[in-house]
Amino acid sequence: MTTRLLLVAALVALIAVLVQWRLLDREPVAERADVQRPGYFLTGVALEEFGTDGRLRIGLESESATEDPANGIVRLADVSVDYHAPTGRLWHLTAAEGRVPPGGRVVEFEGDVRLNGTPGDGAQRAELRTARLQLDTEAETAQTKSTVELAFGAHRMHAEGMHADLRKGNLRLESGVNGLFTP
């Protein structure tokens, strides 16, 4: 009986050791975190895009660029863009901020947005000011629904919304147009 008792005690001890080893010494399984690609932060950004003819089409400069890894949107600070139209016109855009979604087709600018260029066949430069502006890099258009001020020479016009075809140099003010033309 003593032998049997010793065998049962040894068996119980063995089971206790195995249970303790399985429960206590085992490393906890780490929760699997969603794997995200890393974002980036750049300073002194200068990007250039060339057309099929090999000539410079768009030049972008920014103080910084920060990618949000959750959605892939790139935020630009203190942005300057030069758009070289196929007709030879140069459009210069500046803004406090810019947002480039994945794919980068439509770039959104915000904060003291200014667009300078020579519209149509005129030789006189024009400047457009607004709070927000979208630039479609494929369609080569710029548009906004915000209040705009258009200045060319001594003339000033205000409107709600605008659409510009940068290729052709056409600009259309949308609504609430009010202008002042002084000699």
C-alpha positions in Angstrom: 0.0 0.0 0.0 2.9 2.4 0.7 4.2 1.7 -2.7 0.9 2.5 -4.2 0.6 5.6 -2.2 4.1 6.7 -3.3 3.1 6.1 -6.9 -0.1 8.1 -6.6 1.8 10.9 -4.9 4.5 10.9 -7.6 1.8 10.9 -10.3 0.1 13.9 -8.6 3.4 15.7 -8.2 4.2 15.0 -11.9 0.8 16.4 -13.0 1.3 19.4 -10.7 4.7 20.1 -12.3 3.3 19.7 -15.8 0.3 22.0 -15.0 2.6 24.6 -13.4 5.0 24.5 -16.4 2.1 24.9 -18.9 0.4 27.7 -17.0 3.2 29.7 -15.4 6.3 29.3 -17.4 4.7 29.8 -20.7 5.1 33.2 -22.3 1.9 35.0 -23.0 0.8 35.2 -26.6 1.3 38.7 -27.8 -1.8 40.4 -29.3 -1.2 40.7 -33.0 -1.2 44.4 -33.9 -2.5 45.5 -37.3 0.6 45.9 -39.4 0.8 49.3 -41.0 3.3 50.6 -43.4 5.4 53.4 -41.9 4.6 57.0 -42.7 7.3 59.5 -43.6 8.4 63.0 -42.8 10.5 65.0 -45.3 11.8 68.5 -45.2 12.9 70.7 -48.1 10.7 68.8 -50.6 11.2 69.5 -54.3 9.4 67.3 -56.8 9.2 67.6 -60.6 6.9 65.9 -63.1 7.7 65.8 -66.8 5.3 65.5 -69.7 5.5 62.9 -72.5 7.4 65.5 -74.5 10.2 65.5 -71.9 9.5 69.1 -70.8 8.8 70.1 -67.2 5.1 70.0 -66.5 4.8 70.5 -62.7 7.3 71.6 -60.2 6.4 71.4 -56.5 8.3 72.7 -53.5 7.3 72.4 -49.9 8.8 73.1 -46.5 7.8 69.7 -45.3 5.7 66.6 -46.3 4.2 64.2 -43.8 2.4 61.0 -44.7 -0.4 59.7 -42.5 0.1 55.9 -42.5 -3.5 55.2 -41.7 -4.9 56.7 -44.9 -1.8 57.4 -47.1 -2.6 61.2 -47.3 0.5 63.4 -47.6 0.2 66.8 -45.9 2.4 69.6 -47.3 3.4 72.8 -45.4 4.3 76.1 -47.1 3.7 74.9 -50.7 4.7 76.4 -54.0 3.7 74.8 -57.3 4.7 75.8 -60.9 2.5 74.5 -63.6 3.9 74.7 -67.1 1.0 74.6 -69.6 1.6 73.0 -73.1 0.9 76.5 -74.6 3.9 77.9 -72.8 2.0 79.6 -70.0 3.3 79.4 -66.5 0.9 79.2 -63.5 2.4 79.7 -60.0 0.4 78.6 -57.0 1.3 79.2 -53.3 -0.5 78.0 -50.2 0.0 77.5 -46.5 -0.9 73.8 -46.7 -1.6 71.1 -49.2 -3.1 67.5 -49.1 -2.2 64.8 -51.6 -4.4 61.7 -51.4 -3.0 58.3 -52.5 -2.6 58.4 -56.3 -2.0 62.2 -56.2 -4.4 63.2 -59.0 -6.3 65.9 -57.1 -4.3 68.0 -54.7 -6.1 70.2 -52.2 -4.6 73.5 -51.1 -5.7 75.5 -48.1 -4.7 78.7 -46.4 -4.0 82.0 -48.3 -4.0 80.2 -51.7 -2.7 82.4 -54.5 -2.7 81.4 -58.2 -0.8 83.7 -60.6 -0.6 83.5 -64.3 -1.6 84.9 -67.7 -5.1 83.8 -68.7 -6.3 83.7 -72.3 -4.4 85.6 -75.0 -3.8 88.6 -72.7 -0.4 89.8 -71.8 -1.5 91.0 -68.4 -0.9 88.8 -65.4 -3.8 87.9 -63.1 -3.8 86.8 -59.5 -6.5 84.8 -57.8 -6.8 84.6 -54.0 -8.9 82.2 -52.1 -9.0 80.1 -48.9 -9.1 76.7 -50.6 -8.4 75.3 -54.1 -8.3 71.9 -55.8 -5.8 71.3 -58.5 -6.5 68.3 -60.8 -3.1 67.4 -62.2 -4.5 65.1 -65.0 -7.4 67.3 -66.2 -5.1 70.3 -65.6 -7.9 72.3 -64.0 -8.2 74.3 -60.7 -11.4 74.9 -58.9 -12.9 76.1 -55.7 -16.4 76.7 -54.2 -14.9 79.3 -51.7 -14.9 83.0 -52.0 -12.3 84.2 -54.6 -10.8 87.6 -55.5 -9.4 88.0 -59.0 -7.1 90.9 -59.6 -5.6 91.9 -63.0 -4.1 95.3 -63.3 -6.2 97.9 -61.5 -9.3 95.6 -61.8 -10.7 93.5 -58.9 -13.5 91.0 -59.0 -15.1 88.9 -56.2 -17.1 85.7 -56.6 -18.2 82.5 -54.9 -16.5 79.7 -56.7 -14.3 79.4 -59.7 -13.2 76.9 -62.3 -10.0 77.4 -64.4 -8.7 75.4 -67.3 -5.0 75.8 -67.0 -4.2 74.3 -70.4 -6.4 76.8 -72.3 -6.0 79.7 -69.9 -9.8 80.0 -69.3 -11.2 81.1 -66.0 -14.9 81.0 -65.1 -16.2 82.7 -62.0 -19.2 80.8 -60.7 -21.7 83.0 -58.8 -22.2 86.2 -56.9 -19.7 88.0 -59.2 -19.0 91.6 -58.2 -16.3 93.6 -59.8 -14.6 97.0 -59.6 -12.9 98.3 -62.8 -10.9 101.5 -62.3 -9.1 103.3 -65.1 
